[in-house]
Amino acid sequence: MAKIKVTQVISANGETGRQKANLRCLGIRKMNQSVIIEDTPVAQGQIAKVAHLVKVEPVKK
């Protein structure tokens, strides 16, 4: 399965608890932290909810 790199680029201060929970579920705990996750429909849904806070890049094999 393909992998993607997700990096938080904007602070979650002032965002809803639901958006903060999506960041935590993606594995992001602080600013400028990057995580590499599998590109699944669940992950895409979580990223869509916090798209204004993160940057997404494909990971090359």
C-alpha positions as protocol buffer text, in pm:
chain_id: "A"
residue {
  index: 1
  type: MET
  ca { x: 0 y: 0 z: 0 }
}
residue {
  index: 2
  type: ALA
  ca { x: 115 y: 356 z: -69 }
}
residue {
  index: 3
  type: LYS
  ca { x: 247 y: 572 z: 211 }
}
residue {
  index: 4
  type: ILE
  ca { x: 212 y: 944 z: 274 }
}
residue {
  index: 5
  type: LYS
  ca { x: 398 y: 1191 z: 493 }
}
residue {
  index: 6
  type: VAL
  ca { x: 179 y: 1423 z: 701 }
}
residue {
  index: 7
  type: THR
  ca { x: 332 y: 1731 z: 868 }
}
residue {
  index: 8
  type: GLN
  ca { x: 152 y: 1977 z: 1095 }
}
residue {
  index: 9
  type: VAL
  ca { x: 232 y: 2329 z: 973 }
}
residue {
  index: 10
  type: ILE
  ca { x: -27 y: 2539 z: 1161 }
}
residue {
  index: 11
  type: SER
  ca { x: -104 y: 2532 z: 1533 }
}
residue {
  index: 12
  type: ALA
  ca { x: -415 y: 2355 z: 1657 }
}
residue {
  index: 13
  type: ASN
  ca { x: -482 y: 2625 z: 1916 }
}
residue {
  index: 14
  type: GLY
  ca { x: -839 y: 2745 z: 1883 }
}
residue {
  index: 15
  type: GLU
  ca { x: -950 y: 2443 z: 1679 }
}
residue {
  index: 16
  type: THR
  ca { x: -1232 y: 2214 z: 1785 }
}
residue {
  index: 17
  type: GLY
  ca { x: -1171 y: 1913 z: 2005 }
}
residue {
  index: 18
  type: ARG
  ca { x: -1269 y: 1690 z: 1715 }
}
residue {
  index: 19
  type: GLN
  ca { x: -994 y: 1835 z: 1494 }
}
residue {
  index: 20
  type: LYS
  ca { x: -737 y: 1799 z: 1773 }
}
residue {
  index: 21
  type: ALA
  ca { x: -846 y: 1437 z: 1817 }
}
residue {
  index: 22
  type: ASN
  ca { x: -796 y: 1373 z: 1444 }
}
residue {
  index: 23
  type: LEU
  ca { x: -440 y: 1506 z: 1469 }
}
residue {
  index: 24
  type: ARG
  ca { x: -374 y: 1277 z: 1766 }
}
residue {
  index: 25
  type: CYS
  ca { x: -517 y: 977 z: 1579 }
}
residue {
  index: 26
  type: LEU
  ca { x: -288 y: 1054 z: 1287 }
}
residue {
  index: 27
  type: GLY
  ca { x: 1 y: 1039 z: 1535 }
}
residue {
  index: 28
  type: ILE
  ca { x: 83 y: 1411 z: 1535 }
}
residue {
  index: 29
  type: ARG
  ca { x: 147 y: 1561 z: 1880 }
}
residue {
  index: 30
  type: LYS
  ca { x: 326 y: 1891 z: 1814 }
}
residue {
  index: 31
  type: MET
  ca { x: 404 y: 2154 z: 1552 }
}
residue {
  index: 32
  type: ASN
  ca { x: 633 y: 2061 z: 1261 }
}
residue {
  index: 33
  type: GLN
  ca { x: 615 y: 1693 z: 1352 }
}
residue {
  index: 34
  type: SER
  ca { x: 597 y: 1456 z: 1056 }
}
residue {
  index: 35
  type: VAL
  ca { x: 453 y: 1107 z: 1047 }
}
residue {
  index: 36
  type: ILE
  ca { x: 453 y: 850 z: 768 }
}
residue {
  index: 37
  type: ILE
  ca { x: 127 y: 657 z: 746 }
}
residue {
  index: 38
  type: GLU
  ca { x: -41 y: 425 z: 499 }
}
residue {
  index: 39
  type: ASP
  ca { x: -273 y: 592 z: 250 }
}
residue {
  index: 40
  type: THR
  ca { x: -606 y: 438 z: 351 }
}
residue {
  index: 41
  type: PRO
  ca { x: -960 y: 576 z: 319 }
}
residue {
  index: 42
  type: VAL
  ca { x: -969 y: 625 z: 697 }
}
residue {
  index: 43
  type: ALA
  ca { x: -648 y: 828 z: 694 }
}
residue {
  index: 44
  type: GLN
  ca { x: -772 y: 1033 z: 398 }
}
residue {
  index: 45
  type: GLY
  ca { x: -1091 y: 1117 z: 590 }
}
residue {
  index: 46
  type: GLN
  ca { x: -894 y: 1228 z: 895 }
}
residue {
  index: 47
  type: ILE
  ca { x: -663 y: 1439 z: 680 }
}
residue {
  index: 48
  type: ALA
  ca { x: -961 y: 1601 z: 508 }
}
residue {
  index: 49
  type: LYS
  ca { x: -1091 y: 1722 z: 846 }
}
residue {
  index: 50
  type: VAL
  ca { x: -760 y: 1892 z: 932 }
}
residue {
  index: 51
  type: ALA
  ca { x: -641 y: 1979 z: 581 }
}
residue {
  index: 52
  type: HIS
  ca { x: -598 y: 2345 z: 678 }
}
residue {
  index: 53
  type: LEU
  ca { x: -348 y: 2245 z: 952 }
}
residue {
  index: 54
  type: VAL
  ca { x: -131 y: 1990 z: 771 }
}
residue {
  index: 55
  type: LYS
  ca { x: 83 y: 1941 z: 463 }
}
residue {
  index: 56
  type: VAL
  ca { x: 63 y: 1604 z: 284 }
}
residue {
  index: 57
  type: GLU
  ca { x: 337 y: 1460 z: 61 }
}
residue {
  index: 58
  type: PRO
  ca { x: 367 y: 1121 z: -109 }
}
residue {
  index: 59
  type: VAL
  ca { x: 652 y: 900 z: 6 }
}
residue {
  index: 60
  type: LYS
  ca { x: 864 y: 742 z: -265 }
}
residue {
  index: 61
  type: LYS
  ca { x: 979 y: 385 z: -218 }
}
